[in-house]
Amino acid sequence: MSAAGEHIFIDGAAGRIETVIERPAGVPRGAALVAHPHPLYGGTLDNKVVQTLARTFVELGYAAFRPNFRGVGASEGVHDEGRGETEDLLRVVEYAKKTFGPLPLVLAGFSFGAAVQTQVAQRVRPHRVVLVGVAIGRFPSETVPSDSIVIHGEVDETIPLSKVFEWARPQELPVVVIPGADHFFHLRLNLIKSIVKGSWRY
């Protein structure tokens, strides 16, 4: 369990979705939905990259939602290769709208979670999209808005940088490359926060 934030359960198509909400001081300027890495390889809402993204958005004034995908932690259901996970994230989006009203929505994710967020972005109108170590080539990945922030490690052995460029090139989508960073951004989490904050607009 995460030490910070409020644990709630949201009704999903396969059962309840365990979610942590972290709130900023004062009235939120928006909601940020942060998706974690692959459930079958240890991905959870407590992943360090996911927590870094959530805390970054809280500092930017957003209420951050970190759900566990189905079959992870106390979330019900079983892994569905991104299909059911997309539907579950859409349920969390609806909950955020009911809780905070029609505020700007940010979609963010790491690895598998980033690939799923490209699917979610086709179904909602996000204010911004932030993708870190997006799992291009391993799962279906859609085009994203032109102002999306895409961050990748130079020496990512799980998702080669060349694959991300192949996906980004037809979209004319910039990719921010962190020199020396692997897939898990070991000792580079502060750079993720700096890149997002430095690229933000309200």
DORO-626902 format. One record per residue (C-alpha): x, y, z; residue number from 1. Coordinates in nm, 3 decimals. Layout:
// DORO-626902
(site (X; Y; Z); NUM),
...
***
This chain:
// DORO-626902
(site (0.000; 0.000; 0.000); 1),
(site (0.109; 0.354; -0.066); 2),
(site (0.198; 0.556; 0.240); 3),
(site (0.049; 0.876; 0.096); 4),
(site (-0.292; 0.961; -0.038); 5),
(site (-0.648; 0.836; 0.008); 6),
(site (-0.734; 0.478; -0.093); 7),
(site (-1.071; 0.439; -0.262); 8),
(site (-1.246; 0.177; -0.476); 9),
(site (-1.413; 0.263; -0.806); 10),
(site (-1.658; 0.031; -0.979); 11),
(site (-1.510; -0.116; -1.298); 12),
(site (-1.635; -0.361; -1.560); 13),
(site (-1.440; -0.646; -1.395); 14),
(site (-1.500; -0.540; -1.036); 15),
(site (-1.363; -0.276; -0.808); 16),
(site (-1.059; -0.067; -0.905); 17),
(site (-0.823; 0.016; -0.620); 18),
(site (-0.715; 0.378; -0.658); 19),
(site (-0.507; 0.625; -0.462); 20),
(site (-0.599; 0.994; -0.480); 21),
(site (-0.350; 1.261; -0.384); 22),
(site (-0.488; 1.615; -0.354); 23),
(site (-0.309; 1.947; -0.382); 24),
(site (-0.336; 2.225; -0.129); 25),
(site (-0.641; 2.430; -0.216); 26),
(site (-0.887; 2.375; -0.500); 27),
(site (-0.751; 2.146; -0.775); 28),
(site (-0.692; 2.305; -1.116); 29),
(site (-0.753; 1.968; -1.280); 30),
(site (-0.729; 1.591; -1.248); 31),
(site (-0.429; 1.379; -1.348); 32),
(site (-0.474; 1.008; -1.416); 33),
(site (-0.144; 0.817; -1.387); 34),
(site (-0.118; 0.459; -1.515); 35),
(site (0.141; 0.204; -1.396); 36),
(site (0.365; -0.047; -1.581); 37),
(site (0.276; -0.400; -1.688); 38),
(site (0.086; -0.591; -1.416); 39),
(site (0.247; -0.924; -1.502); 40),
(site (0.597; -0.786; -1.446); 41),
(site (0.549; -0.624; -1.109); 42),
(site (0.380; -0.300; -1.213); 43),
(site (0.166; -0.136; -0.943); 44),
(site (0.039; 0.206; -0.844); 45),
(site (0.340; 0.229; -0.610); 46),
(site (0.593; 0.219; -0.895); 47),
(site (0.852; 0.493; -0.843); 48),
(site (0.803; 0.654; -1.184); 49),
(site (0.426; 0.655; -1.130); 50),
(site (0.463; 0.810; -0.786); 51),
(site (0.701; 1.070; -0.927); 52),
(site (0.449; 1.168; -1.194); 53),
(site (0.164; 1.184; -0.943); 54),
(site (0.361; 1.403; -0.702); 55),
(site (0.466; 1.628; -0.987); 56),
(site (0.105; 1.688; -1.083); 57),
(site (0.003; 1.747; -0.722); 58),
(site (0.275; 2.013; -0.703); 59),
(site (0.133; 2.163; -1.024); 60),
(site (-0.208; 2.184; -0.854); 61),
(site (-0.382; 1.872; -0.985); 62),
(site (-0.562; 1.597; -0.800); 63),
(site (-0.368; 1.283; -0.897); 64),
(site (-0.536; 0.945; -0.943); 65),
(site (-0.321; 0.628; -0.935); 66),
(site (-0.532; 0.318; -1.003); 67),
(site (-0.412; -0.040; -0.985); 68),
(site (-0.492; -0.224; -1.305); 69),
(site (-0.722; -0.526; -1.279); 70),
(site (-0.567; -0.816; -1.093); 71),
(site (-0.313; -0.595; -0.912); 72),
(site (-0.327; -0.525; -0.539); 73),
(site (-0.691; -0.503; -0.433); 74),
(site (-0.822; -0.440; -0.786); 75),
(site (-1.047; -0.720; -0.908); 76),
(site (-1.041; -0.897; -1.245); 77),
(site (-0.756; -1.039; -1.451); 78),
(site (-0.506; -0.887; -1.693); 79),
(site (-0.664; -0.812; -2.033); 80),
(site (-0.373; -0.707; -2.258); 81),
(site (-0.473; -0.341; -2.245); 82),
(site (-0.835; -0.373; -2.357); 83),
(site (-1.005; -0.400; -2.019); 84),
(site (-0.739; -0.174; -1.870); 85),
(site (-0.845; 0.101; -2.111); 86),
(site (-1.205; 0.060; -2.000); 87),
(site (-1.101; 0.071; -1.634); 88),
(site (-0.911; 0.397; -1.684); 89),
(site (-1.219; 0.545; -1.849); 90),
(site (-1.417; 0.451; -1.537); 91),
(site (-1.163; 0.638; -1.326); 92),
(site (-1.198; 0.939; -1.558); 93),
(site (-1.574; 0.935; -1.502); 94),
(site (-1.522; 0.916; -1.125); 95),
(site (-1.284; 1.212; -1.140); 96),
(site (-1.543; 1.415; -1.331); 97),
(site (-1.812; 1.332; -1.076); 98),
(site (-1.581; 1.419; -0.788); 99),
(site (-1.415; 1.737; -0.916); 100),
(site (-1.644; 1.850; -1.197); 101),
(site (-1.545; 1.926; -1.558); 102),
(site (-1.186; 2.023; -1.479); 103),
(site (-0.897; 1.979; -1.726); 104),
(site (-0.786; 1.616; -1.748); 105),
(site (-0.423; 1.505; -1.778); 106),
(site (-0.341; 1.152; -1.890); 107),
(site (-0.001; 1.017; -1.785); 108),
(site (0.156; 0.675; -1.781); 109),
(site (0.473; 0.474; -1.766); 110),
(site (0.561; 0.182; -1.998); 111),
(site (0.251; -0.040; -2.041); 112),
(site (0.048; 0.229; -1.866); 113),
(site (0.167; 0.487; -2.120); 114),
(site (0.060; 0.262; -2.409); 115),
(site (-0.284; 0.221; -2.251); 116),
(site (-0.315; 0.598; -2.212); 117),
(site (-0.271; 0.640; -2.589); 118),
(site (-0.592; 0.437; -2.618); 119),
(site (-0.770; 0.641; -2.352); 120),
(site (-0.669; 0.964; -2.529); 121),
(site (-0.875; 0.850; -2.829); 122),
(site (-1.189; 0.836; -2.613); 123),
(site (-1.162; 1.153; -2.405); 124),
(site (-1.035; 1.505; -2.468); 125),
(site (-0.731; 1.541; -2.244); 126),
(site (-0.581; 1.876; -2.158); 127),
(site (-0.237; 1.716; -2.189); 128),
(site (-0.076; 1.374; -2.225); 129),
(site (0.253; 1.268; -2.061); 130),
(site (0.410; 0.937; -2.167); 131),
(site (0.724; 0.799; -2.001); 132),
(site (0.902; 0.494; -2.143); 133),
(site (0.596; 0.425; -2.360); 134),
(site (0.577; 0.056; -2.458); 135),
(site (0.570; 0.107; -2.834); 136),
(site (0.569; -0.217; -3.034); 137),
(site (0.461; -0.434; -2.744); 138),
(site (0.102; -0.312; -2.721); 139),
(site (-0.126; -0.121; -2.959); 140),
(site (-0.035; 0.247; -2.944); 141),
(site (-0.238; 0.526; -3.100); 142),
(site (-0.143; 0.874; -3.210); 143),
(site (-0.154; 1.140; -2.938); 144),
(site (-0.206; 1.518; -2.933); 145),
(site (0.081; 1.720; -3.079); 146),
(site (0.159; 1.889; -2.746); 147),
(site (0.209; 1.558; -2.564); 148),
(site (0.522; 1.519; -2.353); 149),
(site (0.709; 1.201; -2.444); 150),
(site (1.008; 1.107; -2.227); 151),
(site (1.235; 0.810; -2.298); 152),
(site (1.564; 0.674; -2.173); 153),
(site (1.863; 0.675; -2.405); 154),
(site (1.966; 0.321; -2.312); 155),
(site (1.621; 0.168; -2.260); 156),
(site (1.671; -0.204; -2.332); 157),
(site (1.304; -0.294; -2.280); 158),
(site (1.164; -0.046; -2.534); 159),
(site (1.439; 0.062; -2.775); 160),
(site (1.452; 0.433; -2.843); 161),
(site (1.441; 0.357; -3.217); 162),
(site (1.089; 0.210; -3.176); 163),
(site (0.969; 0.528; -3.008); 164),
(site (1.114; 0.737; -3.290); 165),
(site (0.935; 0.517; -3.546); 166),
(site (0.606; 0.585; -3.369); 167),
(site (0.672; 0.956; -3.313); 168),
(site (0.815; 1.041; -3.655); 169),
(site (0.490; 1.023; -3.859); 170),
(site (0.322; 1.237; -3.593); 171),
(site (0.606; 1.493; -3.595); 172),
(site (0.603; 1.442; -3.221); 173),
(site (0.908; 1.553; -3.020); 174),
(site (1.069; 1.302; -2.787); 175),
(site (1.269; 1.412; -2.483); 176),
(site (1.561; 1.173; -2.437); 177),
(site (1.727; 1.143; -2.096); 178),
(site (2.097; 1.057; -2.153); 179),
(site (2.211; 0.738; -1.985); 180),
(site (1.865; 0.649; -1.855); 181),
(site (1.741; 0.289; -1.865); 182),
(site (1.376; 0.180; -1.884); 183),
(site (1.322; 0.233; -1.512); 184),
(site (1.497; 0.572; -1.499); 185),
(site (1.722; 0.464; -1.214); 186),
(site (1.865; 0.779; -1.049); 187),
(site (1.682; 0.993; -1.310); 188),
(site (1.341; 1.043; -1.146); 189),
(site (1.424; 1.405; -1.064); 190),
(site (1.475; 1.469; -1.436); 191),
(site (1.127; 1.340; -1.518); 192),
(site (0.981; 1.587; -1.271); 193),
(site (1.194; 1.872; -1.407); 194),
(site (1.099; 1.799; -1.769); 195),
(site (0.727; 1.789; -1.695); 196),
(site (0.731; 2.102; -1.482); 197),
(site (0.947; 2.288; -1.731); 198),
(site (0.713; 2.198; -2.018); 199),
(site (0.389; 2.277; -1.838); 200),
(site (0.133; 2.537; -1.929); 201),
(site (-0.183; 2.616; -1.740); 202),
***
